[in-house]
Amino acid sequence: AIVAVKVIPNAGTDANGNTSGDSEMDKIMSEIEILSRCHSPFIVGYCECFIKPPRKKLDSGEMWIVMEFCEGGSMSDLIEAGGGMNGF
C-alpha cells in the first residue's frame, strides 16, 4: 500500500529521552487517538505513529504519523489551489 508520512519536528522526546508533555503534544496525541478509532470513507485512514529519537544530544525527536495516501494532496494544497480561505 502507498502511504503518506507526516513528520512533526521537535516532538516526541527531548534531548534527555523524556517524552514531551506540552499542550501542543497533547493535542497531537488526542488527534491520533481519534484517527485510530475512525473508520470512515470520508476521513484519511490512520496506520501507525512512530517517535524517532533525536540524532544529536541537543536535538529534539520527531513524530512520524503514517496515514493513507490521498492523491489530491494535502488540505493546505487544496486550499491554496482554491485561492486561499477566501475561495471557499
C-alpha positions in Angstrom: 0.0 0.0 0.0 1.1 3.6 -0.7 1.1 5.7 2.5 1.9 9.3 3.4 4.1 10.2 6.3 3.5 13.4 8.3 6.7 14.4 10.1 6.3 16.6 13.1 9.7 18.1 14.2 10.6 18.8 17.9 8.0 16.3 19.0 8.2 13.0 20.9 11.3 13.2 23.1 13.7 15.8 24.3 17.5 15.6 24.3 17.3 13.5 27.5 14.9 11.0 26.0 12.0 12.2 28.1 8.5 12.3 26.5 7.4 15.8 25.7 4.4 16.8 27.7 3.4 20.3 26.4 -0.2 21.1 25.4 0.7 21.0 21.6 1.9 17.4 22.0 -1.3 16.6 24.0 -3.4 17.9 21.0 -1.4 15.8 18.6 -1.8 12.7 20.7 -5.5 13.4 21.0 -5.9 13.7 17.2 -4.0 10.4 16.8 -6.3 8.7 19.3 -9.4 9.9 17.4 -8.0 9.0 14.0 -7.0 5.5 15.2 -10.7 4.8 16.1 -12.3 6.4 13.0 -13.1 4.1 10.1 -15.0 6.3 7.6 -14.6 6.6 3.9 -14.6 10.4 4.4 -11.6 10.5 6.8 -8.0 9.7 5.9 -7.0 6.3 7.3 -4.5 6.2 10.1 -1.9 3.4 10.0 0.7 4.0 12.7 2.7 6.6 14.7 6.4 6.4 15.4 8.6 8.5 17.7 12.0 9.0 16.2 14.6 9.9 18.8 17.0 12.8 18.3 20.2 12.1 16.3 22.3 14.5 18.3 22.3 15.1 22.0 20.9 18.6 22.0 18.3 17.9 19.3 14.6 17.1 19.8 12.9 14.0 18.4 10.4 13.7 15.6 7.0 12.2 15.4 6.1 10.3 12.2 2.4 9.7 11.6 1.7 7.2 8.8 -1.6 7.7 7.0 -3.4 6.6 3.9 -2.1 8.3 0.8 -4.6 10.7 -0.8 -3.9 11.6 -4.5 -5.4 15.1 -4.3 -2.6 16.4 -2.0 -2.8 17.9 1.5 -5.6 20.0 2.7 -3.3 23.1 2.6 -2.6 22.3 -1.1 -6.3 22.2 -1.9 -6.9 25.5 0.0 -4.1 27.2 -1.8 -5.2 25.9 -5.2 -8.7 27.2 -4.4 -7.4 30.8 -3.8 -6.9 30.6 -0.1 -9.5 30.6 2.7 -11.5 33.3 0.9 -12.1 31.0 -2.1 -14.3 28.7 0.0 
